[in-house]
């Protein structure tokens, strides 16, 4: 949690262990994703799992839809850097095989496996092995009986009832290592289902907007649903279900949690101004170049790219480090203090160099390093700031001039 960050209240839930990763209780909210490879392709699947873990996934799910997939899991689990969840849909025998393969968790869809004896057989085996099960209710595959009960449509109440029915089967065999999801592609429906579920159970909840779709709309929908619930204290683990490389799912999930202050920052948080008439450089291009330069560096800093020195350092004073353009040169600042001036074409490289220095040595050491150039940098920044104001004025986009013309035309 960053200093000064707002702490969102957290619903009290039970804690379970997915492998060595705690979920629920006071544990950090975790990020999940799912492989898109054939699980029988052991090397290909492991390669994707390692990429997902590097992007921020704490837990990874793999399909177990055929006997060959279960055999693949037996080879994947011992070599995986993160706990593995087996995704089960229609055949309960795949769940039993996945447990035998050593998976750390199962995901069962109540809409697809509806025979009580089969459900309880899986729960009994999971209990004996100490393996948790996620009850994965999905609005698109609701039990037909519940669908009809609630007027031939998917409702929050129907989804919650589906989850509670499954819990009841589990309770018959004294199994309680449970987490639950009630996902839907409709964001308001998903939000209300989780709200209702949170009121009636203390099992940890897995959040997600299912089948959110491709970028950018899928990202917006997923964020709208998941972020709303996190702000209400609901949710213990999350997945962005996007129609894109699953590595992006993991990365976006991690970014969301870091943005909320719910996980410590792992990678650069790049902030940038939206540009305006005062900008003397292509802010979009510089921000894109900076994003690419920092992409593979594990630097837990907030980095700012600003289009001018008029408001840049002040507006981004909380950033660990930033750079503002002006008069074909870049003004480097640390915590709002100008510390160096560099040529415009060296702005991004300078940002990276100083960000790495701060990460290794700290802000105070960086300020000491900049002692010799600080006064010169401050003077240069003020000169460029004043020149920009003289040339363009406080109203960089000439809005007041337009207003005056409108008044005269009436």
C-alpha atoms as one frame of an Amber mdcrd trajectory, in Angstrom:
protein
   0.000   0.000   0.000   1.463   3.357  -1.037   1.788   6.132   1.518  -1.333
   8.273   1.572  -3.373   5.790  -0.463  -7.037   5.282   0.389  -7.603   1.855
   1.901 -10.772   0.177   0.641 -12.711  -1.810   3.250 -12.463  -5.533   2.642
 -15.323  -7.983   3.131 -14.341 -10.642   5.660 -13.901 -13.996   3.915 -12.334
 -17.325   4.757  -8.773 -17.999   3.708  -7.934 -20.997   1.537  -4.664 -22.083
  -0.030  -4.284 -22.641  -3.759  -0.962 -24.408  -3.709   1.254 -22.010  -1.787
  -0.844 -18.943  -2.662  -3.369 -17.754  -0.048  -6.740 -16.551  -1.313  -9.260
 -14.744   0.882  -9.068 -13.464   4.424  -6.453 -10.747   4.766  -4.346 -12.133
   1.907  -3.361  -9.896  -1.016  -5.867  -9.980  -3.868  -4.464 -12.294  -6.508
  -4.371 -12.175 -10.302  -5.363 -15.153 -12.432  -5.381 -15.975 -16.119  -5.882
 -19.035 -18.299  -3.715 -20.683 -20.918  -4.926 -20.850 -24.511  -2.692 -23.761
 -25.542  -3.716 -27.395 -25.741  -2.865 -28.739 -22.295  -1.490 -31.893 -23.898
   1.177 -29.632 -25.437   3.280 -29.610 -22.295   6.163 -27.433 -23.486   3.891
 -24.899 -25.197   1.655 -24.670 -22.152   4.569 -24.280 -19.754   6.014 -21.541
 -21.931   2.736 -19.637 -21.668   2.481 -20.255 -17.926   5.956 -18.770 -17.390
   5.009 -15.753 -19.515   1.836 -15.274 -17.491   3.741 -15.493 -14.223   6.264
 -12.915 -15.457   3.369 -10.583 -16.343   1.915 -10.780 -12.828  -0.301 -13.880
 -12.693  -0.293 -15.518  -9.269  -2.408 -18.499 -10.352  -2.962 -20.021 -13.810
  -5.853 -22.158 -15.055  -5.527 -24.845 -17.737  -8.309 -26.740 -19.459  -8.722
 -30.412 -18.661 -11.169 -31.455 -21.353  -9.722 -34.811 -22.439  -7.591 -37.638
 -21.014  -4.532 -36.294 -22.841  -4.985 -32.968 -21.046  -4.923 -34.722 -17.659
  -1.698 -36.462 -18.692  -0.323 -33.074 -19.712  -1.200 -31.654 -16.292   0.727
 -34.450 -14.604   3.812 -33.213 -16.458   3.034 -29.493 -16.142   2.242 -29.162
 -12.442   5.700 -30.141 -11.105   7.385 -27.653 -13.461   5.013 -24.704 -13.089
   6.214 -21.536 -11.288   2.660 -20.866 -10.008  -0.256 -23.000  -8.766  -2.349
 -24.655 -11.479  -6.159 -24.801 -11.596  -7.816 -27.446 -13.765 -10.844 -26.174
 -15.689 -13.596 -28.807 -15.768 -16.901 -28.549 -17.602 -18.958 -31.580 -18.680
 -17.155 -34.729 -17.546 -16.580 -35.210 -13.825 -14.008 -37.932 -14.568 -11.678
 -35.226 -15.888 -11.831 -33.633 -12.444 -10.813 -36.875 -10.771  -7.975 -37.302
 -13.267  -6.809 -33.717 -12.696  -6.697 -34.336  -8.959  -4.623 -37.444  -9.582
  -2.330 -35.319 -11.768  -1.629 -33.110  -8.749  -3.408 -29.839  -9.624  -3.719
 -27.252  -6.865  -7.377 -26.376  -7.484 -10.391 -27.338  -9.593 -12.936 -25.143
 -11.322 -16.364 -26.764 -11.709 -19.243 -25.215 -13.660 -22.527 -26.111 -11.893
 -24.428 -25.535 -15.120 -22.527 -28.324 -16.874 -22.103 -30.998 -14.180 -25.519
 -31.325 -12.533 -25.678 -34.874 -11.165 -25.362 -34.651  -7.349 -23.532 -37.982
  -7.018 -20.858 -36.864  -9.487 -20.440 -33.486  -7.805 -20.081 -35.102  -4.381
 -17.639 -37.698  -5.712 -15.330 -34.921  -6.902 -15.718 -32.965  -3.656 -14.917
 -36.052  -1.583 -11.738 -36.713  -3.539 -10.731 -33.038  -3.316 -11.332 -33.113
   0.436  -9.076 -36.132   0.864  -6.313 -34.315  -1.021  -6.875 -30.901   0.580
  -7.488 -29.310  -2.827  -9.926 -26.371  -3.100 -12.673 -26.065  -5.700 -13.947
 -22.935  -7.392 -17.666 -23.010  -8.036 -17.682 -21.245 -11.391 -21.221 -20.070
 -12.118 -21.515 -18.566 -15.589 -24.489 -16.597 -16.864 -24.099 -18.206 -20.274
 -24.333 -21.794 -18.994 -26.869 -21.610 -16.188 -28.720 -24.774 -15.160 -31.856
 -24.867 -17.383 -34.049 -25.491 -14.327 -32.875 -22.273 -12.690 -33.165 -20.434
 -15.983 -36.835 -21.392 -16.221 -37.474 -20.740 -12.519 -36.468 -17.106 -12.948
 -38.634 -16.372 -15.966 -36.469 -17.707 -18.775 -33.644 -15.255 -18.208 -30.415
 -14.974 -16.292 -30.788 -12.989 -13.082 -28.448 -12.281 -10.174 -30.753 -14.335
  -7.962 -30.527 -17.353 -10.296 -26.722 -17.198 -10.356 -26.471 -16.922  -6.585
 -28.899 -19.819  -6.116 -26.776 -21.945  -8.452 -23.711 -21.310  -6.293 -25.585
 -22.071  -3.081 -26.912 -25.345  -4.490 -23.373 -26.436  -5.253 -22.221 -25.463
  -1.768 -25.035 -27.597  -0.343 -23.751 -30.642  -2.241 -20.257 -29.967  -0.924
 -21.528 -29.644   2.631 -23.042 -33.128   2.412 -19.510 -34.535   2.198 -18.114
 -31.978   4.651 -16.080 -30.109   2.030 -15.498 -26.391   2.587 -12.335 -25.446
   0.662 -14.406 -23.314  -1.665 -14.124 -20.136  -3.693 -16.920 -18.872  -5.899
 -17.475 -16.851  -9.052 -20.759 -15.647 -10.571 -19.579 -14.254 -13.895 -21.661
 -12.711 -16.653 -20.857 -10.745 -19.789 -23.381  -8.102 -18.738 -21.569  -5.788
 -16.334 -24.521  -4.581 -14.192 -25.745  -8.186 -13.888 -22.324  -9.368 -12.819
 -21.956  -6.590 -10.237 -25.346  -7.255  -8.664 -24.762 -11.032  -8.567 -21.520
 -10.587  -6.646 -23.116  -8.081  -4.283 -25.881 -10.535  -3.447 -23.447 -13.430
  -3.119 -21.230 -11.451  -0.762 -24.223 -10.965   1.529 -24.942 -14.677   1.941
 -21.512 -16.348   2.053 -18.070 -15.770   3.498 -16.276 -17.982   0.990 -13.632
 -16.077  -1.017 -14.885 -14.633  -4.311 -13.236 -14.783  -7.728 -14.190 -11.705
  -9.790 -14.540 -11.454 -13.539 -16.663 -10.273 -16.442 -16.864 -13.356 -18.613
 -16.406 -13.110 -22.380 -15.589  -9.406 -22.088 -14.279  -9.413 -25.665 -11.327
  -7.824 -27.465  -9.471  -4.641 -26.591 -10.282  -1.886 -25.880 -13.960  -2.531
 -25.088 -13.199  -5.784 -23.246 -10.729  -4.021 -21.004 -13.243  -1.277 -20.233
 -15.995  -3.770 -19.385 -13.734  -5.902 -17.213 -12.390  -2.894 -15.361 -15.872
  -1.439 -14.860 -17.145  -4.620 -13.239 -14.104  -5.669 -11.238 -13.105  -2.188
 -10.072 -16.627  -1.371  -8.886 -16.664  -4.439  -6.666 -13.119  -3.965  -5.380
 -14.033  -0.415  -4.346 -16.887  -1.933  -2.312 -14.514  -4.358  -0.606 -15.775
  -7.376  -2.558 -13.339  -9.792  -4.189 -10.331 -11.898  -3.285  -8.932 -12.899
  -6.682  -9.563 -11.535 -10.197  -9.343 -12.436 -13.868  -9.680 -10.247 -16.941
 -11.351 -12.458 -19.587 -10.139 -10.761 -22.762 -10.048 -11.881 -26.388  -6.324
 -11.299 -26.691  -3.015 -12.776 -25.592  -3.631 -13.978 -22.008  -0.391 -12.288
 -20.979  -2.313  -9.027 -21.406  -4.968 -10.356 -19.017  -2.357 -10.889 -16.330
  -0.687  -7.562 -16.990  -3.953  -5.614 -16.893  -5.084  -7.383 -13.740  -1.862
  -6.461 -12.029  -2.098  -2.848 -13.203  -5.629  -2.589 -11.812  -4.621  -3.837
  -8.382  -1.575  -1.581  -8.305  -3.711   1.391  -9.350  -6.052   0.698  -6.433
  -3.122   0.369  -4.045  -4.166  -3.240  -3.396  -0.807  -4.675  -4.466   2.644
  -3.195  -4.215   3.826  -1.722  -7.480   5.898  -4.194  -9.455   6.406  -2.331
 -12.727   6.560   1.259 -13.897   3.362   3.288 -13.639   3.707   5.679 -16.556
   1.644   8.846 -16.313   1.571  11.417 -19.105  -0.240  14.649 -19.881  -2.907
  14.546 -22.627  -0.987  17.252 -24.532  -2.307  20.681 -25.466  -1.470  23.703
 -27.571   1.452  24.482 -25.291   3.312  21.239 -26.028   6.500  21.614 -28.054
   7.016  17.918 -28.697   4.930  14.950 -29.810   3.840  13.869 -26.331   2.085
  10.766 -27.674   5.250   9.538 -29.388   7.478  10.189 -26.381   5.020   8.472
 -24.046   4.848   5.454 -26.379   8.654   5.312 -26.589   8.903   5.514 -22.809
   6.272   2.790 -22.395   8.264   0.523 -24.717  11.576   1.344 -23.010  10.224
   0.453 -19.560   8.159  -2.560 -20.671  10.592  -5.292 -19.639  12.145  -3.503
 -16.659  10.922  -4.387 -13.189  11.060  -0.838 -11.804   8.400  -0.119  -9.131
   8.255   3.627  -9.835   5.787   6.201 -11.053   7.278   7.906 -14.111   5.866
  11.064 -15.727   6.108  12.348 -19.296   4.919  15.956 -19.607   4.596  18.083
 -22.718   5.874  21.344 -21.276   7.530  22.879 -18.224   4.716  25.328 -17.466
   2.728  22.929 -15.290   4.545  19.647 -15.840   6.769  19.311 -12.768   4.061
  20.692 -10.509   1.251  18.492 -11.813   3.483  15.421 -11.613   5.225  16.335
  -8.365   4.154  13.065  -6.733   5.833  11.023  -9.461   9.152   9.462  -8.506
  10.725  10.814 -11.657   9.606  12.621 -14.778  10.645  14.708 -17.720   9.065
  17.780 -19.296   9.827  19.101 -22.787  10.689  22.671 -23.635  12.774  24.556
 -26.210  14.145  21.353 -27.799  15.394  20.022 -24.502  14.066  17.897 -21.691
  13.843  18.971 -18.063  14.321  16.030 -15.733  12.666  16.264 -12.344  12.615
  14.035  -9.277   9.683  14.423  -6.897   8.848  17.738  -8.565  12.386  19.167
  -8.304  14.249  19.962 -11.529  17.589  18.196 -11.475  18.966  18.060 -15.028
  18.596  19.290 -18.611  19.138  16.964 -21.572  18.753  17.167 -25.360  15.270
  16.354 -26.608  16.391  13.176 -28.381  17.871  11.841 -25.120  14.771  12.318
 -22.970  13.609   8.706 -22.858  17.094   7.238 -22.390  17.694   9.689 -19.548
  14.429   8.712 -17.889  15.381   5.052 -17.997  18.898   5.702 -16.691  17.713
   7.745 -13.708  14.784   5.438 -12.973  17.176   2.507 -12.708  19.466   4.584
 -10.471  16.572   5.520  -8.147  15.412   1.910  -7.967  18.884   0.751  -6.973
  20.020   3.634  -4.762  16.905   5.563  -3.705  15.588   9.095  -4.214  17.932
  10.744  -1.710  20.993   9.312  -3.424  19.653  10.513  -6.770  19.222  14.021
  -5.395  22.807  13.991  -4.148  23.945  12.814  -7.579  22.090  15.726  -9.160
  23.499  18.341  -6.773  25.968  19.700  -9.319  23.342  20.248 -12.031  20.270
  21.153  -9.951  20.695  24.944  -9.950  21.389  25.035 -13.680  18.375  22.784
 -14.322  16.068  24.915 -12.195  17.164  28.095 -13.984  16.766  26.517 -17.432
  13.313  25.220 -16.555  12.173  28.644 -15.409  13.540  30.254 -18.584  11.644
  27.777 -20.780   8.526  28.151 -18.684   8.545  31.929 -19.015   9.314  31.787
 -22.729   6.417  29.401 -23.272   4.041  31.663 -21.377   5.294  34.712 -23.272
   4.815  32.969 -26.613   1.518  31.216 -25.933   0.072  32.824 -22.839  -1.786
  31.191 -19.996  -4.513  30.178 -22.444  -2.499  27.778 -24.587  -5.469  26.720
 -26.695  -6.738  30.278 -27.342 -10.142  29.493 -25.859 -10.713  33.013 -24.561
 -10.038  34.445 -27.996 -12.670  32.121 -29.458 -15.140  33.120 -26.762 -14.593
  36.789 -27.587 -15.245  36.119 -31.277 -18.452  34.302 -30.415 -19.634  37.234
 -28.344 -18.931  39.672 -31.144 -20.861  37.559 -33.645 -24.118  37.665 -31.665
